[in-house]
């Protein structure tokens, strides 16, 4: 979380807020790159909140670089997720209703480097080993939607 959301939080405290952002599935060589999140201590997708003036794709590319050190070479918009079922209450009590633009990244460049203090670990998973049931609701739904239509999505 950077500047814009922090500024809003100072003004509204723990009250609920909308948080537009991006979420990214990194899928390369039949594996998925996940992060172990520090805030909830669970595996999740990459992503984060939009800063003023950014496009959804710019958020996705920036967040992936910040969280993994990887540069994005091939990215596709997938879907948008929002609604009450995605409400997040963070361990510090902040309440967020995310509006998430979901992206699929199928080609990256660079070395994986944990650059972000919000990430405890980065790990590649084979599909059969994905810890889907122990992920946040929005990540779980996004990943299941992708897996259901993966071949159709990747062949477009």
Backbone torsions as a table, in degrees:
resi	resn	phi	psi	omega
1	UNK	NA	132.1	179.3
2	UNK	-118.5	-138.8	-160.8
3	UNK	-67.9	-53.8	-173.3
4	UNK	-61.1	-51.6	-178.2
5	UNK	-64.2	-38.6	177.9
6	UNK	-61.2	-41.6	178.8
7	UNK	-63.1	-43.4	179.2
8	UNK	-65.4	-42.9	179.7
9	UNK	-58.9	-38.6	178.5
10	UNK	-61.9	-30.9	-178.0
11	UNK	-84.6	-35.2	-173.2
12	UNK	-110.8	-4.7	-179.5
13	UNK	68.8	-135.0	-175.7
14	UNK	-89.9	-0.3	-178.5
15	UNK	-55.5	152.4	178.8
16	UNK	-61.9	145.7	173.2
17	UNK	-144.3	155.3	172.3
18	UNK	-78.6	140.7	179.5
19	UNK	-134.0	96.7	175.8
20	UNK	-71.3	143.2	-179.5
21	UNK	-170.1	-166.7	-178.5
22	UNK	-131.9	150.2	173.9
23	UNK	-130.0	144.0	-172.1
24	UNK	-131.7	128.8	166.2
25	UNK	-95.8	122.4	173.1
26	UNK	-98.2	114.8	-177.6
27	UNK	-126.8	106.8	179.2
28	UNK	-137.5	138.3	175.7
29	UNK	51.7	43.4	177.9
30	UNK	62.4	25.3	176.4
31	UNK	-132.1	159.4	-178.5
32	UNK	-118.9	131.2	178.0
33	UNK	-93.9	118.2	178.6
34	UNK	-116.8	163.5	175.9
35	UNK	-119.7	143.6	171.1
36	UNK	-88.2	113.0	-174.5
37	UNK	-77.1	135.3	179.1
38	UNK	-71.5	-39.6	-173.7
39	UNK	-63.3	-42.8	-177.8
40	UNK	-111.4	-5.3	-178.5
41	UNK	55.0	44.2	176.5
42	UNK	-135.1	160.3	177.5
43	UNK	-74.3	144.9	179.8
44	UNK	-156.5	175.2	176.2
45	UNK	-80.8	169.6	178.3
46	UNK	-88.6	155.3	176.6
47	UNK	151.9	-178.0	-179.9
48	UNK	175.7	-171.9	-173.9
49	UNK	-81.9	150.0	178.5
50	UNK	-77.8	139.5	171.7
51	UNK	-96.5	157.7	-179.2
52	UNK	-54.4	131.4	176.7
53	UNK	88.0	-7.2	-179.1
54	UNK	-83.8	150.1	168.5
55	UNK	-88.2	165.6	176.8
56	UNK	-58.9	-43.1	-179.8
57	UNK	-65.0	-39.0	177.6
58	UNK	-62.8	-38.7	176.7
59	UNK	-60.9	-48.3	-178.1
60	UNK	-59.1	-47.4	-178.9
61	UNK	-64.0	-44.2	179.7
62	UNK	-63.6	-48.4	-177.6
63	UNK	-63.6	-40.6	178.8
64	UNK	-62.6	-41.5	178.2
65	UNK	-64.1	-45.8	-178.8
66	UNK	-63.7	-37.3	-174.0
67	UNK	-88.8	-22.9	-174.2
68	UNK	-128.3	-19.0	-173.3
69	UNK	84.2	-2.9	-176.7
70	UNK	-86.4	143.0	172.0
71	UNK	-92.5	140.0	-179.2
72	UNK	-87.6	124.9	178.0
73	UNK	-108.0	-30.1	-179.4
74	UNK	-139.8	118.2	-175.4
75	UNK	-136.2	142.3	-179.8
76	UNK	-132.3	136.0	171.1
77	UNK	-72.3	141.1	-177.6
78	UNK	-114.4	-57.4	-170.9
79	UNK	-165.4	168.3	172.8
80	UNK	-119.2	138.1	-179.5
81	UNK	-123.1	136.7	174.0
82	UNK	-163.8	168.5	177.5
83	UNK	128.8	167.6	-174.6
84	UNK	-63.6	-27.2	-179.5
85	UNK	-68.8	-12.3	-179.6
86	UNK	-101.0	6.1	178.9
87	UNK	-52.0	135.1	179.0
88	UNK	-120.6	130.7	170.1
89	UNK	-113.3	111.3	-178.0
90	UNK	-75.2	158.9	-179.7
91	UNK	-54.6	-27.4	178.8
92	UNK	-84.3	0.5	177.9
93	UNK	97.1	-8.5	177.4
94	UNK	-62.8	137.9	179.5
95	UNK	-114.4	129.8	-176.4
96	UNK	-133.9	138.3	168.7
97	UNK	-110.7	98.1	-175.9
98	UNK	-74.4	148.1	168.8
99	UNK	-119.3	103.2	-167.7
100	UNK	-111.0	125.5	169.6
101	UNK	-89.5	119.5	-175.5
102	UNK	-96.5	131.8	-178.5
103	UNK	-123.8	153.0	173.3
104	UNK	-114.3	125.4	175.6
105	UNK	-109.7	121.9	-176.5
106	UNK	-113.8	-1.9	176.6
107	UNK	-151.2	127.2	178.4
108	UNK	-129.5	172.2	178.5
109	UNK	-141.9	144.0	176.3
110	UNK	114.1	-178.2	179.8
111	UNK	-100.1	138.9	176.0
112	UNK	-70.3	124.1	179.8
113	UNK	-140.3	125.1	177.7
114	UNK	-75.4	103.9	-175.6
115	UNK	-102.5	-11.8	-167.4
116	UNK	-112.3	133.3	-179.5
117	UNK	-70.2	-10.0	177.8
118	UNK	-82.6	-9.5	-175.2
119	UNK	-111.4	125.6	177.8
120	UNK	-87.4	-35.3	-175.9
121	UNK	-158.0	151.6	173.7
122	UNK	-120.8	136.8	-175.8
123	UNK	-152.2	140.3	173.3
124	UNK	-85.7	137.0	179.1
125	UNK	-124.7	139.1	166.7
126	UNK	-75.3	154.7	-176.5
127	UNK	-53.4	-43.0	-177.4
128	UNK	-66.9	-18.1	-177.5
129	UNK	-103.4	3.2	-178.6
130	UNK	-61.0	131.3	-179.3
131	UNK	-84.6	51.1	-171.5
132	UNK	-56.5	-43.4	-174.6
133	UNK	-70.2	-13.8	178.4
134	UNK	-108.9	32.9	179.3
135	UNK	-114.7	165.3	175.0
136	UNK	-62.7	151.8	-175.9
137	UNK	-52.2	-48.6	-175.9
138	UNK	-64.7	-39.5	177.5
139	UNK	-66.3	-41.5	-179.6
140	UNK	-60.6	-47.1	-178.4
141	UNK	-67.4	-45.0	178.7
142	UNK	-58.5	-48.3	-178.9
143	UNK	-64.5	-42.6	178.3
144	UNK	-63.8	-40.8	177.5
145	UNK	-61.3	-43.2	179.0
146	UNK	-64.4	-46.8	-178.2
147	UNK	-61.0	-36.6	-179.0
148	UNK	-63.5	-37.8	-175.3
149	UNK	-118.2	20.7	-172.7
150	UNK	-52.3	-50.7	-176.0
151	UNK	-63.0	-41.6	178.6
152	UNK	-65.2	-42.6	-178.7
153	UNK	-64.6	-46.6	-175.7
154	UNK	-72.8	-21.0	-179.6
155	UNK	-93.1	4.3	177.2
156	UNK	-91.5	NA	NA
